[in-house]
């Protein structure tokens, strides 16, 4: 258990593992502008029974950006490389926002290696090319600090802003300390990704979760995405916005445990 660095295609990726390595594996993928710590409370509730694997995607947290062009398939290949490094043959995977796209793409590359998917506040296409180009232009001109309050308004529901100001300040620091090159690379990957042609091919047990007050991937987008996945279940969380593992970790944990039991691994 603990943290280590794994080199994959010229990038040193920061990976943390928790739980017994002999137990079934559970992999987590993070949102834009965050690192693997957003899953701390959820992992604390699972590490007795699961081998939990978390990583900072390229250009985020402690992971290097590397020289390889950052695409969703590149980030998915990084996940598979980490699984291979730990000799993990199969795993369940959880992803939020861009992490949900990474989870989908990883599944599409190697569907036989996945037991179940939990896709939080995500879709098979997030935003338009025009929206992302405008975001990239604004970030390039002004930086993350100037956009931080706008981003946090989408990340967290009003009740979080009102009742957890210290936590809000901490996550603001996480966001603004994200390397600009890594953040922009992930924005370009989001801009260029449309997985909708493959959504109906997802066959493993899948739970799609969305915060009722999500301003980044709103419930109508996420529920419509869930409806395109055969036999997927959709759950909407009241008083939650874009990051349920932070805003409602116990509910997120409960939903994940239910999915894992449904997949026969509870």
N, C-alpha and C positions, 0 to 999 in steps of 0.2 A: 504494500500500500504506500501511497505518497505520490510525489510528483517526479517526473522525469522528462527528458527531452528526446524526441525521436526525429531523426532526419529523414524526410521524404521529399524526393525531387528537389533538392537544394534548399529546402526550408526546414528549420529546426522547430518542431511543433511541441508545445507544452501540453503534457498529458498528466492527469491525476487519476489514480485508481483508489477505490475504497471497497472493502468487503473481501470475502474469501475468493481467491482466484479459481477455486474448483467449482464455485457456484455458477449458475447461468449468468450470462453477461447482459448488461443493460447500458446502452450508449446514449449520451446526451449531446445535443448540438445547440449552440447559443444564438441569440438574436444579434442584430447589428448594433455595434457600439457597446457590447457587454463582454464579459469573460465567464469562465466556467464557475465562478462563485455564485452566479444567480441560481444554481441548483442546490446550494449547500443544505438547506433545510429538507428538501425532498430526498436527497441522497442519505441524509442522517437517518431517515425512516426506513431505508431499504438495504443499507449496507450489511445487515446481519444475514440477509437471505440472497443477495445478488452481488455479483462482481460489477460494480459501477465504474464506468469509464467515461471521463469527461476530458474535453480538449478545448484549447483556445484555437479558433480557426486562424488561418494565415492573416497576419497583420493585426491581430487583436491580442489583448492580454500579453502573455510572455512569448507568443509564437512569432517567429520571423515571417516576413512577407515572402521572401525568396524571389527567385527570378521567373518562375513559371507564371504564365498568365492566369489570373484568378477568374475562374468560371465556376458555376455550380458543380459541374462534373469534376473539375479539379478538386474542389472541396470535398466532394463525395469520394473521390479516389484517395484523398488523405485519410478519411475515415476507414476505408478498407485497408489502407496501409497500417494504420494503428491496430486494427483487429488482427492483421497478419502478424504484427510484431509481438502481440500477446498470445498468438496461436489460438485465437478465438474463432471457432468455426461458424457459430451462429449466435445471434443476439436479438434482443428487442431494442428498439430505438425510439427516443423521444427528441423532438425538435420544436423550437419556438421561432416564429417569424422566418428569417432567412434559414435558421436551423431546421425549420419544417421543410423548406425546399431542399436543403441538404439531405435530410432524412429520406425524402421522396426519391431524390436522384440516386442516393446510395442503394436504395431498394431496387430501383429500375436497373442499375448496373448488375446487381447480384441478388435477385429476389430469393434465391434458395437459401441465403444466409440469414434471413430475417424471420423472427417469430411473431412479431407484432409491431405496430407503429402507433405512437401517440403524437399527433400533430397539433400544436397549439398556436392559435392566432396566426394562421398562415393560409396559403392557398397554392394552387398550381401555377398561378401568375399573380404577382403583387405589383400593382401600379402600372403605369404606362411608360413607354419610352420617353415621352415628352415630360412626364412628371419627374422621372429620374434625371433626365438631362438638366432640368431646372434646378433640382436639388444639388446636383454635382456642381453646376455653375455657381450657385449661391455659397456652397461650402468652400469652393476654391477661392472665391472672392473674400469671404468673411470668416471662415473657420468654424469649428464646432462650438466654441464658446458663445459666439453670437447667436447660434441656433439652438442652444441647449434648452432653454425654457420651452420653446416650441416643441421640441422633441419629447421632453418630459411630460408635457401636457397630453401627448398621445400615449406615452408609456403607462401612465398611472392614472387611475380614476380620481375624481375630486376628493373622495373620502381619504385616500392615501395622502394627497397633498395637504389636507387639513389636519390629519391626525398623526402623521409620521414625518414631520419636517426634518428630523435628523437623518432618517433613512434616505429621504429624498435628496438631501445634500450629499450623502455618500454616493448614491447612484449617479448624481450629477457629476461627481468627480470621476467615477468610472467611465462615464461617457466622454467627458472632455479630455481625458488622458489617453483615449484611444488614438493610436498613431494615425495621422491624417491619410497617409498613403494606404494604410490598411482599410480605413473606413471608406475611402473613395473606391478602392478596388472592389469591396463588397457591394457598394452601390452600383457599380457597373455590372457586376455579376447579376444583381437583382434586375437591373434594366434589361439584360439580355436573356433572361430565363422565362421560358413558357413551357411547362411540363404537361399542359392540358391534354395533349394527344395521347398521353400514357396513363392518365389518371384512372381510367376504367380498368386498367390491367392490375391494379393493386388487389391482391387476393388474401393477404394475411389479415387477422383481426386488427381493425383500425378504429381508434377513438380520435375524433376531431373536437377540440376544445376552443372556445372563444370567450373573451371577456365581453360582457354586455355593453361596456362603455369603451371598447377599443376604438381609438381614433386612427390607428394605423392600418389595421385589417379589420374592418367593421363586421358585425355579425352577419349582415346579408351576404357579404363576399364569402365568408368562411362557411356559412351553412350551405350555400350553393355549391361550394367546393366539396363539402362532405357528401352532398347528394349525388355527386358524380362517382363516388367510390362505392363499389358493390358491398353492401352489408356494413358500411361504416356507421358508427353511432356518433351523434353530435350532442355536445353538452355546452350550455351557455352559463357563464358564471356571473351572478349579480354583483354589482359594486366592484367589478374588476375591469381593467383595461387590457393592456397588451402583454403584461408579464405575470401570468398567474403563479409561477413558481415563487415570485417575490410577494405578490399581493395576497394570494390565498394558498400558501404552500401546503397546508394540511388537506384542503379540498383537492388540490392537484395530486397529492400523494394518494389520497383515497381513490380518486378516479384511475390513477395509474395502476394501483394494486388490483382494482376490479378488472382492468383490461388484461393484466398479466394472468389473473385467474381464468378469465375467459379463454386465453390462449393456452391454458393447460399448464402454466408455470407458476401459479400462485403458491 
